[in-house]
Structure formats: C-alpha cells, structure tokens
C-alpha cells in the first residue's frame, strides 16, 4: 500500500495478495469514515478478466457502498422519489423511510447474488425466479418511465464510484433484465398484457 498524499490512503495495482486486499479494505473503511481514501486507477481499471462481476465490482463492501449511495439518490429523484407523480412512490419515499435500511440490505444482497457473489438473496415477496422482483414491486405500480429514471440514477451512482465501463454495462444490463418484472404492477393496473 502506498500513500498518495499525506493523510490519504491509496490502493495500488501492486496490492494483489488476499492479505494485501483485506488490509486495503480495512484502510478504505477507516479512510472512508474520515473521507480520506483514493483508489489507484490502475487497480480499479485492471480487474482479472476471468473474475466474476462480483469480484470485478470489488466485492460486498464496494457493492454496499454503491447501493447505499444509489438508494439515497433514488429518494431524491423527481420521477421516482419523494416528488414522484406516482403517489405510491411518493408515499414510500416520504413516509416509509424507516424501511430504507432494510431495503439497502436487500438490494445489496440482490446485487451480490446477481453478480455471482457468495451471498444468498431470499426475497421478502418471492417472484417467479430466485431473483424475481415482480411481487416486491407490484403494489408500487412502477411505470416504464419511472423504471428508466431509477436506471439513470443507478448509472450516475456507478459513475460516482468510477465503476469500469465493462462492469457498469453488466450491472445496468442485469438491472434492465428485470424491467418487465418491476413494471408488471403498472402494466396490470393499466390493462396491458404481461
């Protein structure tokens, strides 16, 4: 591990052993709390090509950081958050925020499982598949436009954390693959076919 500037922690591409990685994560955690860490772009841009998406994203801590940020940003989104024209989303984003920590946890597990990580996701409202989201979102009646707004928030969140182009495309692709499930309640409420 090298120091980028006094008072900051940098992770370099030469930190490749498991012990070095664990030490780097520990330093990142301490540095993140103090707001003083950076990641060497060579390290972030050079994941092993044979690694899972989970590993290339940086594992559970990196995924949790993105999900935490993303979840807070969705609440602020004018289309899908607290000012949404959809009364169900507006209600959730203003009066049910006590559920947000649990939602962040579930989202983190979902992304970890969907990206090939060692975590098991068990939905609170099971869908047709293990990662199915139709039942969890049906009552919110999320429109395709609202889904796309959330996808845009996700894209900006991945950019905020400087996620690589390949990994960003894979995460957004995995998210988009569930659009029909997430928007099913809206389509059913509006008489559209499933």
C-alpha positions as CSV (number, residue, x, y, z in Angstrom):
1,X,0.0,0.0,0.0
2,X,1.3,3.4,-0.8
3,X,0.4,6.9,0.4
4,X,-1.0,9.2,-2.4
5,X,-0.7,12.3,-0.3
6,X,-0.2,12.8,3.4
7,X,-3.4,11.8,5.2
8,X,-4.8,9.7,2.4
9,X,-4.7,6.0,1.6
10,X,-4.2,4.7,-1.9
11,X,-4.6,1.2,-3.1
12,X,-2.2,0.4,-5.9
13,X,-2.2,-2.3,-8.6
14,X,0.7,-4.0,-6.8
15,X,-1.5,-4.9,-3.8
16,X,-2.6,-8.2,-5.2
17,X,-2.4,-10.8,-2.4
18,X,-5.5,-11.6,-0.4
19,X,-3.9,-10.3,2.8
20,X,-3.0,-7.0,1.0
21,X,-6.6,-6.8,-0.3
22,X,-8.0,-7.3,3.2
23,X,-5.6,-4.7,4.6
24,X,-6.6,-2.3,1.8
25,X,-10.3,-2.8,2.5
26,X,-9.7,-2.1,6.2
27,X,-7.8,1.0,5.4
28,X,-10.5,2.1,2.9
29,X,-13.1,1.6,5.7
30,X,-11.1,3.8,8.0
31,X,-10.3,6.2,5.2
32,X,-13.9,6.4,4.1
33,X,-15.1,7.3,7.6
34,X,-12.6,10.1,7.5
35,X,-13.2,10.9,3.9
36,X,-9.5,10.4,3.0
37,X,-9.0,7.4,0.6
38,X,-8.4,7.1,-3.1
39,X,-8.2,4.1,-5.4
40,X,-5.3,4.0,-7.8
41,X,-7.0,4.0,-11.3
42,X,-4.6,1.2,-12.4
43,X,-6.1,-1.0,-9.7
44,X,-9.7,-0.1,-10.4
45,X,-9.3,-0.4,-14.2
46,X,-7.5,-3.8,-14.2
47,X,-9.6,-6.5,-12.7
48,X,-8.8,-10.0,-13.7
49,X,-10.7,-10.8,-16.9
50,X,-11.8,-14.2,-15.6
51,X,-13.1,-12.8,-12.3
52,X,-16.8,-12.8,-11.6
53,X,-18.7,-9.5,-11.9
54,X,-19.0,-9.6,-8.1
55,X,-15.2,-9.7,-7.8
56,X,-14.7,-7.1,-10.5
57,X,-17.0,-4.7,-8.7
58,X,-14.9,-5.1,-5.6
59,X,-17.0,-7.5,-3.5
60,X,-19.6,-6.9,-0.9
61,X,-18.1,-3.7,0.6
62,X,-17.9,-1.9,-2.7
63,X,-21.4,-3.1,-3.7
64,X,-22.8,-2.0,-0.4
65,X,-21.3,1.5,-0.9
66,X,-22.8,1.9,-4.3
67,X,-26.2,0.5,-3.1
68,X,-26.2,2.9,-0.1
69,X,-25.5,5.9,-2.3
70,X,-27.9,4.8,-5.1
71,X,-30.7,4.2,-2.6
72,X,-30.4,7.7,-1.1
73,X,-30.2,9.2,-4.6
74,X,-33.4,7.4,-5.7
75,X,-35.3,9.1,-2.9
76,X,-34.2,12.5,-4.3
77,X,-35.1,11.7,-7.9
78,X,-38.1,13.8,-9.2
79,X,-39.6,11.0,-11.2
80,X,-39.2,8.0,-8.9
81,X,-38.6,9.5,-5.5
82,X,-40.1,11.9,-2.9
83,X,-41.6,14.2,-5.6
84,X,-42.8,11.5,-7.9
85,X,-46.1,11.9,-9.7
86,X,-46.7,8.3,-8.7
87,X,-48.5,8.6,-5.3
88,X,-47.2,5.1,-4.3
89,X,-43.6,6.0,-4.9
90,X,-44.1,9.4,-3.3
91,X,-45.6,7.8,-0.2
92,X,-42.8,5.2,0.1
93,X,-40.1,7.9,-0.4
94,X,-41.6,10.2,2.3
95,X,-43.5,8.2,4.8
96,X,-41.8,4.8,4.8
97,X,-38.1,5.8,5.1
98,X,-37.8,3.7,8.2
99,X,-37.7,0.8,5.8
100,X,-34.8,2.2,3.8
101,X,-32.0,0.5,5.8
102,X,-33.6,-2.9,5.2
103,X,-34.1,-2.1,1.6
104,X,-30.5,-1.2,1.2
105,X,-29.5,-4.5,2.8
106,X,-31.8,-6.5,0.5
107,X,-30.6,-4.5,-2.6
108,X,-27.0,-5.3,-1.6
109,X,-27.7,-9.0,-1.3
110,X,-29.6,-9.0,-4.6
111,X,-26.7,-7.3,-6.5
112,X,-24.2,-9.6,-4.7
113,X,-26.1,-12.7,-5.8
114,X,-26.9,-11.4,-9.3
115,X,-23.3,-10.6,-9.9
116,X,-22.0,-14.1,-8.9
117,X,-21.0,-13.4,-5.3
118,X,-21.1,-15.8,-2.4
119,X,-24.3,-14.4,-0.8
120,X,-27.7,-15.8,-1.0
121,X,-30.7,-13.5,-1.7
122,X,-34.1,-14.5,-0.3
123,X,-36.8,-12.1,-1.3
124,X,-39.4,-11.0,1.2
125,X,-42.0,-11.4,-1.5
126,X,-40.7,-14.2,-3.8
127,X,-41.1,-13.8,-7.5
128,X,-41.3,-16.4,-10.3
129,X,-37.5,-16.8,-10.0
130,X,-34.9,-16.6,-7.2
131,X,-34.1,-13.0,-8.2
132,X,-37.6,-12.2,-9.4
133,X,-38.8,-8.7,-8.4
134,X,-42.4,-8.6,-9.7
135,X,-44.1,-9.3,-6.3
136,X,-41.9,-6.9,-4.4
137,X,-42.8,-4.0,-6.7
138,X,-46.3,-4.8,-7.9
139,X,-48.1,-2.6,-5.4
140,X,-45.9,0.4,-6.3
141,X,-47.2,0.3,-9.9
142,X,-43.8,1.5,-11.2
143,X,-44.2,2.7,-14.8
144,X,-41.6,2.1,-17.5
145,X,-40.6,5.8,-17.3
146,X,-40.1,5.5,-13.5
147,X,-38.0,2.4,-14.0
148,X,-35.9,4.2,-16.6
149,X,-35.4,7.1,-14.1
150,X,-34.2,4.6,-11.5
151,X,-31.8,3.1,-14.1
152,X,-30.5,6.6,-14.8
153,X,-29.8,7.1,-11.0
154,X,-28.1,3.7,-11.0
155,X,-25.9,4.8,-13.9
156,X,-24.9,8.0,-12.2
157,X,-24.2,6.1,-9.0
158,X,-21.9,3.8,-10.8
159,X,-20.2,6.8,-12.3
160,X,-19.9,8.4,-8.9
161,X,-17.8,5.4,-7.8
162,X,-15.8,5.2,-11.0
163,X,-17.0,1.7,-11.9
164,X,-15.4,0.4,-15.1
165,X,-17.2,0.6,-18.4
166,X,-17.5,-3.2,-18.7
167,X,-18.8,-3.6,-15.2
168,X,-21.2,-0.7,-15.5
169,X,-22.6,-2.2,-18.6
170,X,-23.1,-5.5,-16.9
171,X,-24.8,-4.0,-13.9
172,X,-27.1,-1.9,-16.0
173,X,-27.8,-5.0,-18.2
174,X,-28.7,-7.1,-15.1
175,X,-30.9,-4.3,-13.8
176,X,-32.7,-3.8,-17.2
177,X,-33.3,-7.6,-17.4
178,X,-35.9,-7.1,-14.6
179,X,-37.8,-4.2,-16.1
180,X,-40.8,-6.3,-17.1
181,X,-41.0,-7.7,-13.6
182,X,-40.7,-4.4,-11.8
183,X,-43.2,-2.7,-14.1
184,X,-45.7,-5.6,-14.0
185,X,-48.0,-3.9,-11.5
186,X,-48.2,-0.8,-13.6
187,X,-49.0,-2.7,-16.7
188,X,-51.6,-4.8,-15.0
189,X,-53.3,-1.7,-13.5
190,X,-53.4,-0.2,-16.9
191,X,-54.8,-3.3,-18.6
192,X,-51.6,-4.1,-20.5
193,X,-50.7,-7.7,-21.1
194,X,-48.0,-9.2,-19.0
